[in-house]
Amino acid sequence: MYSELLSVICVDGDPIEIPESQEELVVILLQCRRRIEGRSGTEGGVTAENLALELDHDRTLLRLCSAMGIDHDPHLFVNPQSERQRLEKSLRRCGIDFRTLGAERHAGV
């Protein structure tokens, strides 16, 4: 179900234009992560807002992978956590490591 929702969002286009530059996409992705982390523990279970935040994060992750030339497909998000890990591993090989990037750091891509 999640992969289908993500696929629809990615195929139908974005109502809000998202920049294509790698640097801006990294910043947007870090902002998405902060919003998700800020909501963790505040409400139990899956809520519409939590789902929207995750979809926004993964859409941006896919856009960044596209900008970096990394193979990606929203249909592979049947297990979102493992697909995120796979894509982040590919991004690390390209020099983008979200484990070391933080709100205080502004690293060039």
C-alpha positions as CSV (number, residue, x, y, z in Angstrom):
1,M,0.0,0.0,0.0
2,Y,2.7,2.5,1.0
3,S,4.7,1.9,-2.3
4,E,1.5,2.5,-4.3
5,L,0.8,5.8,-2.5
6,L,4.4,6.9,-3.1
7,S,4.3,5.9,-6.7
8,V,1.1,8.0,-7.3
9,I,2.8,11.0,-5.6
10,C,5.9,10.6,-7.8
11,V,4.0,9.9,-11.0
12,D,1.3,12.6,-10.7
13,G,3.8,15.3,-10.1
14,D,4.2,17.6,-7.2
15,P,1.8,20.5,-6.6
16,I,4.8,22.3,-5.0
17,E,7.9,22.6,-7.1
18,I,10.9,20.9,-5.5
19,P,14.3,22.1,-6.5
20,E,16.5,19.8,-8.5
21,S,19.9,20.9,-7.1
22,Q,21.6,18.2,-5.0
23,E,22.5,20.7,-2.3
24,E,18.9,22.0,-1.9
25,L,17.5,18.4,-1.9
26,V,19.9,17.4,0.9
27,V,18.7,20.4,3.0
28,I,15.0,19.5,2.3
29,L,15.6,15.9,3.2
30,L,17.3,16.9,6.5
31,Q,14.3,19.1,7.2
32,C,11.9,16.3,6.6
33,R,13.9,14.1,8.9
34,R,13.7,16.7,11.7
35,R,9.9,17.0,11.3
36,I,9.6,13.2,11.5
37,E,11.9,13.0,14.5
38,G,10.0,15.8,16.2
39,R,6.8,13.8,15.9
40,S,8.1,10.5,17.1
41,G,6.8,9.6,20.5
42,T,4.1,12.3,20.4
43,E,1.4,10.0,19.1
44,G,1.1,6.2,18.9
45,G,0.4,4.4,15.7
46,V,0.1,5.6,12.2
47,T,-1.6,8.9,11.8
48,A,-2.4,10.8,8.6
49,E,0.2,13.5,9.5
50,N,2.9,10.9,10.2
51,L,2.1,9.2,6.9
52,A,2.3,12.5,5.0
53,L,5.6,13.3,6.6
54,E,7.1,9.9,5.6
55,L,5.7,10.2,2.0
56,D,7.2,13.7,1.7
57,H,10.6,12.4,3.0
58,D,10.7,9.4,0.6
59,R,9.6,11.5,-2.3
60,T,12.5,13.9,-1.6
61,L,14.8,10.9,-1.1
62,L,13.8,9.6,-4.5
63,R,14.3,13.0,-6.1
64,L,17.8,13.2,-4.6
65,C,18.6,9.8,-5.9
66,S,17.5,10.8,-9.3
67,A,19.7,13.9,-9.2
68,M,22.6,11.8,-8.2
69,G,22.0,9.2,-10.9
70,I,21.2,6.4,-8.4
71,D,18.7,3.7,-9.5
72,H,15.5,4.1,-7.6
73,D,11.8,3.1,-7.9
74,P,8.9,4.0,-5.6
75,H,7.5,0.6,-6.2
76,L,10.4,-0.8,-4.2
77,F,9.1,0.8,-1.0
78,V,7.0,-2.3,-0.2
79,N,9.3,-2.4,2.9
80,P,10.0,1.3,3.3
81,Q,12.7,1.0,6.0
82,S,14.9,-1.4,4.0
83,E,14.5,0.6,0.8
84,R,15.5,3.8,2.6
85,Q,18.5,2.0,4.0
86,R,19.5,0.7,0.5
87,L,19.1,4.2,-1.1
88,E,21.0,5.9,1.8
89,K,23.8,3.4,1.4
90,S,24.0,4.3,-2.3
91,L,24.1,8.0,-1.4
92,R,26.9,7.3,1.1
93,R,28.9,5.9,-1.8
94,C,28.3,9.2,-3.6
95,G,29.5,11.2,-0.6
96,I,26.2,12.0,1.1
97,D,26.1,10.5,4.6
98,F,23.0,11.5,6.6
99,R,24.4,9.8,9.7
100,T,27.0,12.6,9.9
101,L,25.0,15.5,8.5
102,G,23.0,17.5,11.1
103,A,21.1,20.7,11.6
104,E,24.3,22.4,12.7
105,R,26.4,21.2,9.8
106,H,26.2,22.5,6.3
107,A,28.2,20.1,4.2
108,G,28.7,20.6,0.5
109,V,27.7,17.8,-1.8
